[in-house]
Amino acid sequence: MNKNKRGIGIAAIAIILIGLGILFAYDYFNPEKHWTMPEPNIDVQTKTIDGMTIVLRNAAYRDDEVTIGFELQGGGPEENDLGYRFYSNGQLLADTESGEQHKLGENHYYLTAKARGVQGQPEPLQLRVHILAKSNIEAQDILFNFDLVLPSGS
């Protein structure tokens, strides 16, 4: 009888641990449910070309890094290879090095792009952002250009 109670106790503890493990794994691997789009920190710029809309909402220039954040609607990363370039006064500062992607709905995303090594720029930074969408479906590419003025530390 004692062995039977011990076995039941071990089984109950194992079931509880497995349940907690599943709950933790779900929460750990599903971070999107807690994410909300940040409020704009620049004057919002919107451009639509061939049914694809980009809404530039956020930009920052800190230390040696430039970061942009934008909404993409009407064609997601599955359908397009997205590339980013940052220019100042006509000179290429950097191609993007990293970024994040958050799915907001069907063909609706919030994306960030970051470039490091941006140094020795005049104050404020006169930034031109090129966002190139190379379609995986159609033969044409779409180029979006945005102009911004960013003070250092913004």
N, C-alpha and C positions, 0 to 999 in steps of 0.2 A: 504494500500500500504506500509506503514512504517513497519508494522508487517511482511510483505512478504520479504522485504529487510533484515530485522533483522534475519529472519529465514534462508535466503540464506547465509548470512554472518556467522552465527553460524555453518551451515552445511559445508561451505567451510573451516572454521578453524578446525572443527572436522576431515574432510578428510585429511587436511594437517598434523594434529597431528597423525592420524592413520598411514599415509604414513611414517612419520619420525619414529614412533615407530617400524614399520615393518623393516625399514632400519637399525635402531639401533640394533634390536633383531638379525637380520641376521648377522651383523658385530660382535656382541658380542658372539653369539653362533657358529661362524665359524672362530675361530682364526687360523686354519691350513693354510689358504690361505696366511698368512703373514710370516709363519715360514720357515726358511731355515736351512739346516743342518750346524752345526758349522764346521769350518776348524779343521783338526786334530791337537792336541797339543802333541801327542806322536808318536813314530814310529808305523805306522799302522801294525796290525797283522790280518791275514785272515786265517780262518779255515773253511773247508767244510767237513761235515759228512752227509752221506745219503741224499744228495740233499739240505741240509740246510747250508747256509753260514752265518757266523758271522764275521764282520769286526770291530775289536776293534779300535776306532778312537780317543777317548778322555779319559783322566783320570786325577783326581786331588786329592790331599791330603792336606786339609786345616783344621787347628784347630783340631777338633775331628771328622772330616767327610771325608769319602772316596767316590768319585763319579766316575762312569765310563759311557761312552757313546759309543754305537755301532750300526752298521747297521745289520739288520736281513733280509735275503732274502731266499725265498723258503719254507717258513712255518711261518705263523704269529701267533700272540697271540690267535687267534680264534682256531687254531689247536693244540696249545701247551701251557701248563702251564709252565711258565718260573720261575726258581728260581736262586738266586745268593748267593754265599758265598765268603767271603773275608778271605784269610789266609796270615799270615806272619810267616816266618820261621817254617812252618808246624803247627802252632797254629791257630785255628779259631779265627778271629777277630770279625766278625759279619755276620749275615744274613742281606740281604737287608731290609730296612725299607720303602723306598719310591722310586719313580721314575716317569718318564714321557714316553709317547708313542706318536710318530708322524708317521702317515701313509704317505709314499712317493709314493706309487703306489701299484699295485697288488702284494701281498705277499712281500712287501718291506717296512720296517719300520726303524725308528731310535728310539732307546730306551735308557733310562738312568736308572741307579740303584744307590741308595745312602745308605750308612750305617753311622750311627752316633755312638758316644761313643768309637771311636777308639783313645785311649790315651796311652801314655807311650811307644811308638814304637821307635825302633832305627832309626837313620838317616843314609841314606835314607831308606824309607819303602820298604822292599822286599815283593811285593804283588803278590799273586797268586789268580786269579779270577776263580771261577768255575761257569759256566752258564749251568744249567741243564734244558733241554727241555723235559718235560713229555708229550708225545703225547696223544691227546684225541682220535686219530684215530687208531694208531698202538700200539702194546703191548710193544715196546721197547722205552727206554729213551735214549737221546743223551746228552753226557757230553762234554762240551768245556772247556779247561783249557788255561789260558793266564798268562804269567809271566811278571811282570813290576817292575821297580825300580822308586819310586816316592819320590822326596825330599819334605819335608814339605813346604807348601805354594805354591805348584806347581799348 
